[in-house]
Amino acid sequence: MSLRSELDAVPRETALVVGLVSGSHVVNHLYLVLFPPILATLAADFGVGLAALGVAMGVQAFVNTALQLPYGYLSDNYDRVITLGLCLGLGAIGAGILAVAPTYEVLLVGQAVLGAGVAGHHPAHFPLLSDATSADVRGKAYSAHGFAGNLGFAAPPVVIVGVTALPGATWRHAFGLIAVVGACYGVVACYVLARHVSNEVTRPNPGADDARSETTSRLARVREELRALGRSRPILGLGVVAMLSSTAFWGVSSYLVVFLEDGYDVASGIASLSLTAMFLTGAGLILAGGVLADRFQPGAILAGAYALVGVAVFALASELAPPLVAVGIGVLAGSLGSIGLPARDKLADLLSARGDIGRNFAVVTIGIMIGNTVAPPLFGALIESSGYRATFAFVGAFAVLAAVATVVIVARYRAGL
């Protein structure tokens, strides 16, 4: 069947949910990478160093991590549209605070509010996608979702450069514009989901266990879900894989621009564009990864993707390549892991029962966000103390460990993986 025929065969509700959730992914990922393109500017405007800005990025990621399971509980037990609305609303407020922050301390507050918003997007997105799609196209739905997320990652440098090119405009105007767009999108997306998508998709799945019954107290439900989570070793393992790979990813994406500038003498304009190129390349690779995830066992795809990331990061860390070649290697170092993202999402889906999918994707996202929390301050401090070569070699080691951990999980829980 041709791609056009496959698209024509997709139910209208499925297409609507995938489109709206993918748009939310764009908005949330815009919020996640507001800082890296303008680290030098922020440092000058607020009178702080690279390490302090790494802490600010870590604050956002810490709050994001802490709220994953509460959002997962809300999504699994109450309403996914409410979950998405909280996510997009708080994210827009946080971006607005960043736009007007007069001091570094207020910047930290904005990052915390932003993290409280962004935390809800995976616990809301993946249950919506899973219940709106059939198993034979779910990998492609996850790849469309991931593709949109990478577009969101790629957009901030372009938006910031475009807005600041206007007379009298600064990065604050760019942040404010992003906040307004995010708020408007949140209103539209939640309205359409509430009015035009069935409750079978937007509401939780009926549970098979007593923890979901009406006679069970809320506290008992929480306790039972935590016990079930403790027994879900493959999901916990996948969370570890997500943590390791995320640490590598955020190490590259946070400091690629300054490494190219300081370590390879690449012009700042080209170095900044490398970040956009990295995410655009990753977006294309996610689409390819979606096709692979539906045709082959996802575990092998995921392990292979992380191994390739390790090779590229080690090559970048060597500082042996000519400057323009280093730009290409840096783009690959930050994008090759995208091949495995649909496979990782499909693994989480395969390892989940229908009633716990929001919680399980929250666990995977906790792993992602721990990496996001740790990477900016850790690698920023290492760059200052040990230099770029040692730091990026350490980044590459995290990617290799992610590949090894994936192989271990697949070997232990082999069926269908």
C-alpha positions as CSV (number, residue, x, y, z in Angstrom):
1,M,0.0,0.0,0.0
2,S,1.3,3.5,-0.9
3,L,1.9,6.2,1.7
4,R,-1.0,8.2,0.2
5,S,-3.3,5.1,0.5
6,E,-2.2,4.6,4.1
7,L,-3.0,8.2,4.9
8,D,-6.4,8.0,3.3
9,A,-7.2,4.9,5.3
10,V,-6.5,6.7,8.7
11,P,-9.7,7.5,10.6
12,R,-10.6,11.1,10.9
13,E,-10.4,11.0,14.7
14,T,-7.0,9.4,14.6
15,A,-5.7,12.1,12.2
16,L,-7.2,14.8,14.4
17,V,-5.7,13.5,17.6
18,V,-2.2,12.9,16.1
19,G,-2.3,16.4,14.6
20,L,-3.3,18.2,17.8
21,V,-1.0,16.2,20.0
22,S,1.9,16.8,17.6
23,G,1.2,20.5,17.6
24,S,1.4,20.5,21.4
25,H,4.7,18.7,21.1
26,V,6.0,21.6,19.0
27,V,4.9,24.1,21.6
28,N,6.4,22.2,24.6
29,H,9.7,21.6,22.9
30,L,9.9,25.3,22.0
31,Y,9.8,26.0,25.7
32,L,12.5,23.4,26.5
33,V,15.3,25.0,24.3
34,L,14.7,28.7,24.8
35,F,18.1,29.1,26.6
36,P,20.8,27.2,24.5
37,P,20.7,29.5,21.4
38,I,21.3,32.7,23.6
39,L,23.4,31.5,26.5
40,A,26.0,34.2,25.9
41,T,23.3,37.0,25.7
42,L,21.6,35.8,28.9
43,A,24.9,35.6,30.7
44,A,25.6,39.3,29.8
45,D,22.1,40.5,30.5
46,F,21.8,38.9,33.9
47,G,25.4,39.2,34.9
48,V,25.9,35.4,35.5
49,G,28.1,32.7,34.2
50,L,27.6,29.5,32.2
51,A,27.3,27.4,35.4
52,A,24.5,29.6,36.8
53,L,22.5,29.3,33.5
54,G,23.1,25.5,33.7
55,V,21.5,25.6,37.1
56,A,18.5,27.6,35.7
57,M,18.0,24.9,33.0
58,G,18.3,22.3,35.7
59,V,15.6,23.9,37.8
60,Q,13.2,23.6,34.9
61,A,14.1,20.0,34.4
62,F,13.9,19.2,38.1
63,V,10.3,20.5,38.4
64,N,9.5,18.8,35.2
65,T,10.8,15.5,36.6
66,A,9.0,15.8,40.0
67,L,5.6,16.3,38.4
68,Q,5.7,13.4,35.9
69,L,3.9,10.9,38.1
70,P,1.3,13.3,39.3
71,Y,0.5,14.2,35.7
72,G,0.5,10.5,34.8
73,Y,-2.0,9.8,37.6
74,L,-4.2,12.6,36.4
75,S,-4.1,11.3,32.9
76,D,-4.7,7.6,33.8
77,N,-7.5,8.3,36.3
78,Y,-9.3,11.5,35.4
79,D,-9.0,13.3,32.1
80,R,-6.4,13.7,29.4
81,V,-7.7,17.0,28.1
82,I,-7.5,18.6,31.6
83,T,-3.9,17.2,31.8
84,L,-3.0,18.8,28.4
85,G,-4.7,22.1,29.4
86,L,-2.7,22.4,32.6
87,C,0.5,21.6,30.6
88,L,0.0,24.2,27.9
89,G,-1.4,26.8,30.3
90,L,1.4,26.7,32.8
91,G,4.0,26.5,30.1
92,A,2.7,29.7,28.5
93,I,2.7,31.4,31.9
94,G,6.3,30.3,32.5
95,A,7.5,31.5,29.1
96,G,5.8,34.8,29.8
97,I,7.6,35.2,33.2
98,L,10.9,34.5,31.4
99,A,10.1,37.2,28.9
100,V,9.7,39.9,31.6
101,A,12.2,38.6,34.3
102,P,14.1,41.6,35.7
103,T,16.6,39.5,37.7
104,Y,18.2,36.1,37.7
105,E,16.1,35.0,40.6
106,V,12.9,35.8,38.7
107,L,14.4,33.9,35.8
108,L,14.6,30.9,38.1
109,V,10.9,31.3,39.0
110,G,10.0,31.4,35.3
111,Q,12.0,28.2,34.7
112,A,10.2,26.5,37.6
113,V,6.7,27.4,36.3
114,L,7.8,26.4,32.8
115,G,8.9,23.0,34.1
116,A,5.5,22.6,35.9
117,G,3.8,23.1,32.5
118,V,6.0,21.1,30.3
119,A,5.9,18.1,32.7
120,G,2.4,17.2,31.6
121,H,3.0,16.8,27.9
122,H,4.2,13.2,27.7
123,P,1.6,11.9,30.3
124,A,-1.1,13.5,28.2
125,H,0.2,12.9,24.7
126,F,1.0,9.2,24.7
127,P,-2.3,7.9,26.1
128,L,-4.1,10.1,23.6
129,L,-2.0,8.7,20.8
130,S,-2.2,5.1,21.9
131,D,-6.0,5.1,22.3
132,A,-6.6,7.0,19.0
133,T,-4.5,4.7,16.9
134,S,-4.5,1.0,15.8
135,A,-1.4,-1.1,16.5
136,D,-0.3,-1.3,12.9
137,V,0.1,2.5,12.6
138,R,1.1,3.4,16.1
139,G,4.8,3.5,15.4
140,K,4.1,6.0,12.6
141,A,1.9,8.1,14.9
142,Y,4.7,8.2,17.5
143,S,7.2,9.2,14.7
144,A,4.9,12.0,13.6
145,H,4.7,13.1,17.2
146,G,8.5,13.0,17.5
147,F,9.0,14.8,14.2
148,A,6.8,17.6,15.5
149,G,8.8,17.7,18.7
150,N,12.1,18.1,16.8
151,L,10.5,21.0,14.8
152,G,9.8,22.6,18.2
153,F,13.4,22.1,19.2
154,A,14.6,23.6,15.9
155,A,12.4,26.7,16.0
156,P,13.8,28.8,18.9
157,P,17.0,29.9,17.1
158,V,15.0,30.8,14.0
159,V,12.3,32.7,16.0
160,I,14.8,34.5,18.2
161,V,17.0,35.6,15.2
162,G,13.9,36.6,13.2
163,V,12.3,38.6,16.1
164,T,15.6,40.3,17.2
165,A,16.2,41.4,13.6
166,L,13.2,43.8,14.0
167,P,14.0,47.3,15.1
168,G,14.1,47.6,18.9
169,A,13.2,43.9,19.5
170,T,15.2,41.7,21.9
171,W,15.1,38.1,23.0
172,R,12.4,39.1,25.5
173,H,10.0,39.9,22.6
174,A,10.8,36.5,21.1
175,F,10.0,34.8,24.4
176,G,6.8,36.7,24.7
177,L,5.7,35.8,21.2
178,I,6.3,32.2,21.9
179,A,4.3,32.4,25.2
180,V,1.3,34.0,23.4
181,V,1.3,31.5,20.6
182,G,1.5,28.6,23.1
183,A,-1.4,30.0,25.1
184,C,-3.6,30.4,22.0
185,Y,-2.7,26.9,20.8
186,G,-3.6,25.4,24.2
187,V,-7.1,27.0,24.1
188,V,-7.8,25.8,20.6
189,A,-6.4,22.2,21.1
190,C,-8.3,21.6,24.3
191,Y,-11.5,22.9,22.9
192,V,-11.3,20.7,19.8
193,L,-10.3,17.6,21.8
194,A,-13.2,18.1,24.3
195,R,-15.8,18.7,21.6
196,H,-14.7,16.5,18.7
197,V,-12.9,13.5,20.1
198,S,-14.6,10.6,21.8
199,N,-14.4,9.9,25.5
200,E,-12.8,6.5,24.7
201,V,-9.7,8.5,23.7
202,T,-9.8,11.5,26.1
203,R,-10.8,9.7,29.2
204,P,-8.9,6.9,31.1
205,N,-9.2,3.3,30.1
206,P,-11.4,1.1,32.4
207,G,-9.1,-0.7,34.7
208,A,-9.1,-4.4,35.3
209,D,-7.9,-4.2,38.9
210,D,-9.5,-3.2,42.1
211,A,-7.4,0.0,42.3
212,R,-9.6,1.6,39.6
213,S,-12.9,0.7,41.3
214,E,-15.2,3.4,42.7
215,T,-15.1,1.9,46.1
216,T,-11.3,2.2,46.5
217,S,-10.0,5.3,48.1
218,R,-7.8,7.7,46.2
219,L,-4.9,7.1,48.6
220,A,-5.3,3.3,48.1
221,R,-5.2,3.8,44.4
222,V,-2.0,5.8,44.6
223,R,-0.4,3.2,46.9
224,E,-1.4,0.4,44.5
225,E,-0.1,2.2,41.5
226,L,3.2,2.8,43.2
227,R,3.4,-0.9,44.2
228,A,2.6,-1.9,40.6
229,L,5.3,0.5,39.3
230,G,7.8,-1.1,41.7
231,R,7.0,-4.5,40.2
232,S,7.3,-3.2,36.6
233,R,11.0,-3.9,36.1
234,P,11.1,-3.6,32.3
235,I,9.4,-0.1,32.5
236,L,11.9,0.9,35.2
237,G,14.7,-0.4,33.0
238,L,13.4,1.6,30.0
239,G,13.3,4.6,32.3
240,V,17.1,4.1,33.0
241,V,17.7,3.9,29.2
242,A,15.8,7.1,28.7
243,M,17.9,8.8,31.5
244,L,21.2,7.7,30.0
245,S,20.3,8.7,26.5
246,S,18.8,12.0,27.6
247,T,21.9,12.9,29.5
248,A,23.9,12.4,26.3
249,F,21.4,14.3,24.2
250,W,21.2,17.3,26.5
251,G,24.9,17.4,26.8
252,V,25.2,17.7,23.1
253,S,22.3,20.1,22.5
254,S,23.2,22.4,25.5
255,Y,26.8,22.9,24.6
256,L,27.3,22.1,20.9
257,V,27.2,25.7,19.9
258,V,29.9,26.9,22.4
259,F,32.0,23.8,21.7
260,L,32.1,24.5,18.0
261,E,32.8,28.2,18.7
262,D,35.6,27.7,21.3
263,G,36.9,24.2,20.5
264,Y,36.8,24.3,16.7
265,D,36.8,28.1,16.0
266,V,33.6,27.9,14.0
267,A,31.9,31.3,13.4
268,S,29.1,32.0,15.9
269,G,26.5,32.3,13.2
270,I,27.3,28.9,11.7
271,A,27.6,27.4,15.2
272,S,24.1,28.6,16.1
273,L,22.6,27.3,12.8
274,S,24.1,23.9,13.6
275,L,21.6,23.6,16.5
276,T,18.7,24.1,14.1
277,A,20.3,21.8,11.5
278,M,20.7,19.1,14.3
279,F,17.0,19.2,15.2
280,L,15.8,19.3,11.6
281,T,17.9,16.3,10.7
282,G,16.6,14.6,13.8
283,A,13.0,15.3,12.7
284,G,13.7,13.5,9.4
285,L,15.3,10.6,11.1
286,I,12.3,10.2,13.5
287,L,10.1,9.7,10.5
288,A,12.4,7.0,9.2
289,G,12.5,5.5,12.7
290,G,8.7,5.3,12.8
291,V,8.7,3.1,9.6
292,L,11.5,0.9,11.1
293,A,9.7,0.6,14.4
294,D,6.6,-0.8,12.6
295,R,8.6,-3.3,10.5
296,F,11.3,-4.6,12.8
297,Q,11.8,-5.3,16.5
298,P,12.2,-2.0,18.2
299,G,14.8,-3.1,20.7
300,A,17.5,-3.6,18.1
301,I,16.7,-0.2,16.4
302,L,17.0,1.6,19.8
303,A,20.3,0.0,20.7
304,G,21.8,0.6,17.3
305,A,20.7,4.3,17.4
306,Y,22.4,5.0,20.7
307,A,25.6,3.2,19.6
308,L,25.8,5.5,16.5
309,V,25.3,8.5,18.8
310,G,28.3,7.3,20.9
311,V,30.5,7.0,17.8
312,A,29.6,10.5,16.6
313,V,30.1,12.1,20.0
314,F,33.5,10.4,20.5
315,A,34.5,11.7,17.0
316,L,33.5,15.2,18.0
317,A,35.3,15.0,21.3
318,S,38.6,14.1,19.5
319,E,38.9,17.7,18.2
320,L,40.7,16.3,15.1
321,A,38.2,17.2,12.4
322,P,38.3,20.4,10.3
323,P,35.8,23.0,11.5
324,L,33.1,22.5,8.9
325,V,33.4,18.7,9.2
326,A,33.0,19.1,13.0
327,V,29.8,21.0,12.4
328,G,28.5,18.0,10.4
329,I,29.7,15.5,13.1
330,G,28.0,17.7,15.8
331,V,24.7,17.6,13.8
332,L,24.9,13.8,13.6
333,A,25.9,13.5,17.3
334,G,22.7,15.3,18.3
335,S,20.3,13.8,15.7
336,L,21.2,10.1,15.2
337,G,19.4,9.1,18.4
338,S,16.2,10.3,16.9
339,I,16.1,7.1,14.8
340,G,15.3,5.2,18.0
341,L,12.7,7.5,19.5
342,P,9.6,5.8,17.9
343,A,11.2,2.4,18.8
344,R,11.6,3.5,22.4
345,D,7.9,4.7,22.5
346,K,6.8,1.4,21.0
347,L,8.8,-0.5,23.6
348,A,7.0,1.4,26.4
349,D,3.7,0.7,24.7
350,L,4.4,-3.1,24.3
351,L,5.5,-3.3,28.0
352,S,2.3,-1.6,29.2
353,A,-1.3,-2.7,30.0
354,R,-3.9,-0.3,28.7
355,G,-4.8,1.0,32.2
356,D,-1.2,2.0,33.1
357,I,0.1,3.6,29.9
358,G,0.0,7.2,31.2
359,R,2.0,6.2,34.3
360,N,4.5,4.2,32.3
361,F,5.2,6.9,29.8
362,A,5.5,9.2,32.8
363,V,8.3,6.9,34.1
364,V,10.1,7.0,30.8
365,T,9.7,10.8,30.8
366,I,11.1,10.9,34.3
367,G,14.2,9.2,32.9
368,I,14.4,11.8,30.1
369,M,14.0,14.6,32.5
370,I,16.6,13.3,35.0
371,G,19.0,13.5,32.1
372,N,17.8,17.0,31.3
373,T,18.2,18.0,34.9
374,V,21.7,16.6,35.3
375,A,23.3,17.4,31.9
376,P,23.4,21.2,31.9
377,P,25.0,21.8,35.3
378,L,27.1,18.7,35.2
379,F,28.6,19.2,31.8
380,G,28.8,23.0,32.2
381,A,31.0,22.5,35.3
382,L,33.1,19.8,33.6
383,I,33.7,22.2,30.6
384,E,35.0,24.8,33.0
385,S,37.2,22.3,35.0
386,S,38.3,19.8,32.4
387,G,37.7,21.2,28.9
388,Y,35.6,20.2,26.0
389,R,37.4,17.1,25.0
390,A,37.0,15.3,28.3
391,T,33.5,16.5,28.7
392,F,32.2,15.3,25.4
393,A,34.0,12.0,25.8
394,F,32.0,11.6,29.0
395,V,28.8,12.5,27.0
396,G,29.6,9.8,24.5
397,A,30.0,7.3,27.3
398,F,26.4,7.9,28.4
399,A,25.2,7.1,24.9
400,V,27.1,3.8,24.8
401,L,25.7,2.9,28.2
402,A,22.2,3.5,26.9
403,A,22.8,1.1,24.0
404,V,24.1,-1.6,26.4
405,A,21.2,-1.1,28.8
406,T,18.8,-1.5,25.9
407,V,20.4,-4.8,24.9
408,V,20.1,-6.0,28.5
409,I,16.4,-5.2,28.6
410,V,15.7,-6.9,25.3
411,A,17.6,-10.0,26.3
412,R,15.7,-10.2,29.6
413,Y,12.2,-9.5,28.2
414,R,12.6,-10.7,24.7
415,A,9.1,-11.5,23.4
416,G,8.1,-8.9,20.8
417,L,10.8,-6.5,21.7
